[in-house]
Amino acid sequence: MAGTDASKRAEAGGGPAIVLVRPQLGENIGFAARAMLNCGLTDLRLVAPRDGWPNDKARAASAGGDRVIQGARVYAETAEAVADLNLVYATTARPRGMAADVVSPREAAAGLHRAVDAGQAAGVLFGPERSGLTNDDIALADAIMTVPLNPGFSSIQLGHAVMILGYEWFQACEETAPAETPNETLAEGKNRPVAKADLIGFFEHLERELDACGFLHPPEMRPTITRNLRTLFQRASLTDREVRTLRGVVAGLTSHRDRGDKE
Amino acid sequence: MAGTDASKRAEAGGGPAIVLVRPQLGENIGFAARAMLNCGLTDLRLVAPRDGWPNDKARAASAGGDRVIQGARVYAETAEAVADLNLVYATTARPRGMAADVVSPREAAAGLHRAVDAGQAAGVLFGPERSGLTNDDIALADAIMTVPLNPGFSSIQLGHAVMILGYEWFQACEETAPAETPNETLAEGKNRPVAKADLIGFFEHLERELDACGFLHPPEMRPTITRNLRTLFQRASLTDREVRTLRGVVAGLTSHRDRGDKE
């Protein structure tokens, strides 16, 4: 049952961030906050909550989880909410046919523990109640987390999804880490997983250059192409150094173009 | 993910009974019913629900779990509700000092599976929101189930408690299912993992262009840089289609250069 390690962690609140993307009902934010605190998680992030923030219904539904509600941070965009994170999972009801790794909550919890133990910042994205995360949200994540459930009735309450992840996180506080996940082999220092802000900086650099050369035309194809590119690079669990190398590659490949334009 | 065994079980509804003892809020009964159906459980039993039965709030909160709500059976006493069961767990927030075995939800799920597989009827008791099960209720059970959680904030929502047990039940249905690996969910055809020959073709294309722009200078650095680039792309487990996209990216980024050179 609840051991010393788990208790210490629960008090320290050093677990992954829970990022609710465009949540609709205040009650569900409160249920999620309560579930978080049940599991020793306190870093709640809200992306564009539909009914604004603060939200009285969220506070009431948290049933004592005020600490989590009061500490919640609000962002306009998912990219801002994950900017400082090194490892991000995106929760979806089922694989979307995107070429990303798919893990169970138990595997995600193990991956989150390894990341946090290595001094990295980690988080999990949960989408809006009705529609779930968009493909653009998912493209910001290292891997997809799916809860294996009754295929005939797999739509689960937002708070329940947070509870399952938090529960697995808390159980894993007392177990030794098993399977393999993104970033596992990475060392410290320059080889640490890139912060999402720097990864997004690379994406935007690449996409700017691809716009300039016409690769992303016609415009209706642009979202699909950029998403596919982001997804494949996310899957590589890039380090800081690798992202700098890739920015150098893009700058190198386009350097002659600038000279040519000036000539 | 959802395997055949789990799907079959979910359809058959042959899992343990969920017994809500003196539940107070209709919403919580609905949340529990939804969580049950998410996990393929359909046998809902209510002992003396405070607000009577049927309950419109319960139906609304079940969000489509009508089958479970409509099939719910109501009893006056806990003893009646468990009368036909062979194995019963009683959920409590923490051990009560009673001389009963205390198991985790994972252990309870394993026990429930063993019982059901042996043709026995099994169930789990959940107490009222505020007070929990009485010692008399617990005395009807074979063992206590406790969810290990943050000792500083361990009071969980009734629906969350049902979800955790149901989740562990469902996971145990498919324990033999193999873990997900990169690209496992990818379809055939364009989304098949790239043949190494095509991957190397991309590497050589990229490196040719990086030679041309001077990125791989000085020569003594070339092997390290190219190896690092190849490694990071290998790690992404690229598909056929993705490699073609990446070749397009390199061609696009360097297309203006060729024009510039000619000018």
Boltz contact constraints between the chains, C-beta under 6 A:
constraints:
  - contact:
      token1: [A, 1]
      token2: [B, 148]
      max_distance: 6.0
  - contact:
      token1: [A, 2]
      token2: [B, 148]
      max_distance: 6.0
  - contact:
      token1: [A, 2]
      token2: [B, 151]
      max_distance: 6.0
  - contact:
      token1: [A, 7]
      token2: [B, 151]
      max_distance: 6.0
  - contact:
      token1: [A, 10]
      token2: [B, 150]
      max_distance: 6.0
  - contact:
      token1: [A, 35]
      token2: [B, 160]
      max_distance: 6.0
  - contact:
      token1: [A, 37]
      token2: [B, 153]
      max_distance: 6.0
  - contact:
      token1: [A, 38]
      token2: [B, 149]
      max_distance: 6.0
  - contact:
      token1: [A, 38]
      token2: [B, 150]
      max_distance: 6.0
  - contact:
      token1: [A, 38]
      token2: [B, 153]
      max_distance: 6.0
  - contact:
      token1: [A, 38]
      token2: [B, 156]
      max_distance: 6.0
  - contact:
      token1: [A, 40]
      token2: [B, 150]
      max_distance: 6.0
  - contact:
      token1: [A, 95]
      token2: [B, 185]
      max_distance: 6.0
  - contact:
      token1: [A, 99]
      token2: [B, 239]
      max_distance: 6.0
  - contact:
      token1: [A, 101]
      token2: [B, 182]
      max_distance: 6.0
  - contact:
      token1: [A, 102]
      token2: [B, 180]
      max_distance: 6.0
  - contact:
      token1: [A, 102]
      token2: [B, 185]
      max_distance: 6.0
  - contact:
      token1: [A, 148]
      token2: [B, 1]
      max_distance: 6.0
  - contact:
      token1: [A, 148]
      token2: [B, 2]
      max_distance: 6.0
  - contact:
      token1: [A, 149]
      token2: [B, 38]
      max_distance: 6.0
  - contact:
      token1: [A, 150]
      token2: [B, 10]
      max_distance: 6.0
  - contact:
      token1: [A, 150]
      token2: [B, 38]
      max_distance: 6.0
  - contact:
      token1: [A, 150]
      token2: [B, 40]
      max_distance: 6.0
  - contact:
      token1: [A, 151]
      token2: [B, 2]
      max_distance: 6.0
  - contact:
      token1: [A, 151]
      token2: [B, 7]
      max_distance: 6.0
  - contact:
      token1: [A, 153]
      token2: [B, 37]
      max_distance: 6.0
  - contact:
      token1: [A, 153]
      token2: [B, 38]
      max_distance: 6.0
  - contact:
      token1: [A, 156]
      token2: [B, 38]
      max_distance: 6.0
  - contact:
      token1: [A, 160]
      token2: [B, 35]
      max_distance: 6.0
  - contact:
      token1: [A, 160]
      token2: [B, 163]
      max_distance: 6.0
  - contact:
      token1: [A, 163]
      token2: [B, 160]
      max_distance: 6.0
  - contact:
      token1: [A, 164]
      token2: [B, 167]
      max_distance: 6.0
  - contact:
      token1: [A, 167]
      token2: [B, 164]
      max_distance: 6.0
  - contact:
      token1: [A, 209]
      token2: [B, 253]
      max_distance: 6.0
  - contact:
      token1: [A, 210]
      token2: [B, 252]
      max_distance: 6.0
  - contact:
      token1: [A, 213]
      token2: [B, 252]
      max_distance: 6.0
  - contact:
      token1: [A, 213]
      token2: [B, 253]
      max_distance: 6.0
  - contact:
      token1: [A, 213]
      token2: [B, 255]
      max_distance: 6.0
  - contact:
      token1: [A, 213]
      token2: [B, 256]
      max_distance: 6.0
  - contact:
      token1: [A, 215]
      token2: [B, 252]
      max_distance: 6.0
  - contact:
      token1: [A, 232]
      token2: [B, 236]
      max_distance: 6.0
  - contact:
      token1: [A, 232]
      token2: [B, 242]
      max_distance: 6.0
  - contact:
      token1: [A, 235]
      token2: [B, 236]
      max_distance: 6.0
  - contact:
      token1: [A, 236]
      token2: [B, 232]
      max_distance: 6.0
  - contact:
      token1: [A, 236]
      token2: [B, 235]
      max_distance: 6.0
  - contact:
      token1: [A, 236]
      token2: [B, 236]
      max_distance: 6.0
  - contact:
      token1: [A, 242]
      token2: [B, 232]
      max_distance: 6.0
  - contact:
      token1: [A, 252]
      token2: [B, 210]
      max_distance: 6.0
  - contact:
      token1: [A, 252]
      token2: [B, 213]
      max_distance: 6.0
  - contact:
      token1: [A, 252]
      token2: [B, 215]
      max_distance: 6.0
  - contact:
      token1: [A, 253]
      token2: [B, 209]
      max_distance: 6.0
  - contact:
      token1: [A, 253]
      token2: [B, 213]
      max_distance: 6.0
  - contact:
      token1: [A, 253]
      token2: [B, 253]
      max_distance: 6.0
  - contact:
      token1: [A, 253]
      token2: [B, 254]
      max_distance: 6.0
  - contact:
      token1: [A, 254]
      token2: [B, 253]
      max_distance: 6.0
  - contact:
      token1: [A, 255]
      token2: [B, 213]
      max_distance: 6.0
  - contact:
      token1: [A, 256]
      token2: [B, 213]
      max_distance: 6.0
  - contact:
      token1: [A, 256]
      token2: [B, 257]
      max_distance: 6.0
  - contact:
      token1: [A, 256]
      token2: [B, 260]
      max_distance: 6.0
  - contact:
      token1: [A, 257]
      token2: [B, 256]
      max_distance: 6.0
  - contact:
      token1: [A, 257]
      token2: [B, 257]
      max_distance: 6.0
  - contact:
      token1: [A, 257]
      token2: [B, 260]
      max_distance: 6.0
  - contact:
      token1: [A, 260]
      token2: [B, 260]
      max_distance: 6.0
